[in-house]
Amino acid sequence: MKDIVETIRTRRSVREYTDEPVSDDDIKFLIDCARYAPFGSMQQPWSFLVITNKEIMHMLSESGKKGMISILEPIKNISKQSYDYLVSLKDIFYNAPVLIIIFGNKNVLSSVIDCSMAAQNMMLAAHSRGIGSCWIGNAMPALMDEKILKELGALAGYKAIAPLIFGYPKGKTIMPERIEPEVKWLR
């Protein structure tokens, strides 16, 4: 198991996976790690939907891609690189074997923050075990569609916060450049 600082510094968004499935035990481990994330107001506002069915993932990929293209279409000249990349993308889930969607309770004020911290716990825990991950924002248009959520069996009163893919990386993921942040000290 990796040191936590090394895990934080070496985790990358993985966009190319082997065909090897992630075991149910590993999926349960990741969800267990998620529930140890900080949460506000004594609430634990998350629920998890685990999808390994390729047909469902394909449907979500197509719907998410179509929704994102319609969002980017009016501004494609401004964000041409993002638009062109999305149009050329065959599968927004990069053929990962597992998609876990973290849903947050709509009645909990801090649910977006809480679920985002749970997602980070899952991605770091996955990396510590050699499992790659990536947060797939392009899935959000599909996950905001009430009809699709009902088909998936999502809990009523919850909204999708974090669509995460998991799998074993195919090759090495290059570290993107990290720029120094603007830091202001008040002493």
N, C-alpha and C positions, 0 to 999 in steps of 0.2 A: 504494500500500500504506500502511496506517495505522501510526502509531507504536504500539509495543507497549502503552504505558500507556493511550493513547486506546482501543485495542482492548479491553483489559481493562475499562475503565470504561464502555464503550458497548455491550458484548455483552449481549444479552437473550435470554431463552427465547422463541422464536418459535412461535406456535400458529396461524398463518394463512399459507398458502402459495399462490403462483401455481401454474399447471399446468406451468410451464417446467421441463423436466428438468435435473438436475445432470449435467454431462458425466462420462464415465468418467475423463477426465484430471483433473478436479477431485476426483473420489472418490479416485483414486490419490494425488493431492497431499495430501489430508487424512490418508490412512493413512500416507503417508510422514512427515508431521509428527508423527503419533502415535508412531511408533517412536523419535523423538528425546526422548520423555519420560524423566524419571529412572526408574530401576528399581533394586531391591535385589538383593543377593547375586549380582551378575553374571548375573542371569537376565533374560530378556526374555519374560515369561510370557503374552504376548497373542497372540490370533488374532482375525481379523475376518471377519464374515459380512455381505456386502452384499446387501440385498434391495430390488429395485425392482418386483417382481411384486406388483401390487395385490391379487390373490387371497390370496397368502400373508400380506400385511400385514393384510388384512381378517380372516383366520382368527386371527392373533396378537392383533389388536385385540379381537375378540370373546372369545377365551379369557382374555386379560389382564383385560379389564373384568369378566367373570364372576367371576374369581378375586378381584379387588380388592373387588367388591361383597360377596362372601361373607366377606371379612376385615372389612370395615367394618360389615356388617349388625348384629353384636352390639353395636357401640358407636356406631351411627348417631346416637343422641341426643347423644353427646359431640362427634362430628365431623359434625354435620348438614350443614354447608356443603360439606365434601368429599364426603360421601355423595351429596347431591343433585346436585352438579356431575357426579360420575362417572355417576350414573344417566342424566342428561340428555345426556351426551356420546355422539355418534354414532360417532366414530372417535378412539381414543386417540392415533393418530399424526397427527391433524389434516390428513389428506390430503397429507402431505408426500410428495415423489416418491422419497425414499431413506430407508431404515432401515439403519443400520450397527450391528451388535451386536458389542461387544468382549467376547470370552471370555478368562478367565484360567485358567491352569494350576492345577488343584486342589492340586498338590504343591509349589507355590511359596508360602511363607508370606506374602510381600508382594504377592501377585498382585492383591488387591482395590485396594490403594493404588496399585500401579504402573499398573493398567488405568484407574483413575480419573484419574490424571495424564495418561495417553495420551488419554483422552476430553476433558479440558480443553484439551490441545494442539489436538485436532481442532476443537473448538468455537471456539477463538480464531482458528485458521487460517481456518476457514470465514468467520467474521465479517470478517476482514481482506480477504476476496474478495467481500464482499457476499452471502454465503450465510448464511441463518439456520439455527439449530439449536435443539434442545431435548432434554434427557435425559428419557426416558419411563419413570419408575419404575412406572407402572401396567402395564407389559408384563411385569414380573418374575414374577407367578404363572404366566403361559404359559411363560416361559423357564426355569422350574424344573421343568417337566413333562418327564420323560425321554423319553416317547413323542414329544412335539413336537420336542424337540432332535434325536432320531434322524431324524425326518421332514425336518428342516432340514439334516441332514448335518453337525451340529456335531461337532467333534473329541471323541473319547472322552477322558476325563480333564480336560475343561475345563468351567467353569461360566460362565454369563452374568453379566457384571458391569455393563455399560453399554449399554443400548439407546438409541441416538441417532438422531434424525431430522434430515434436512438438506433444504433447498430455498430458493427465493427468496421472501423475505418479501412478503406482500400488505399493503401499507400500513406504517404506522410502529408499532413496538412501544413502548408506554409504559414509562418507567423506573419500577420500583417504588421506594418510599421505602426509603432505606438508613438504618438506625439506627446510632448510635455503639456499637461493641462495648465490653464491659467489658474493660479493660486493667489489669493489675496489673504494676508494675515492682518488681523486686528488684535493688537496687544495692548 
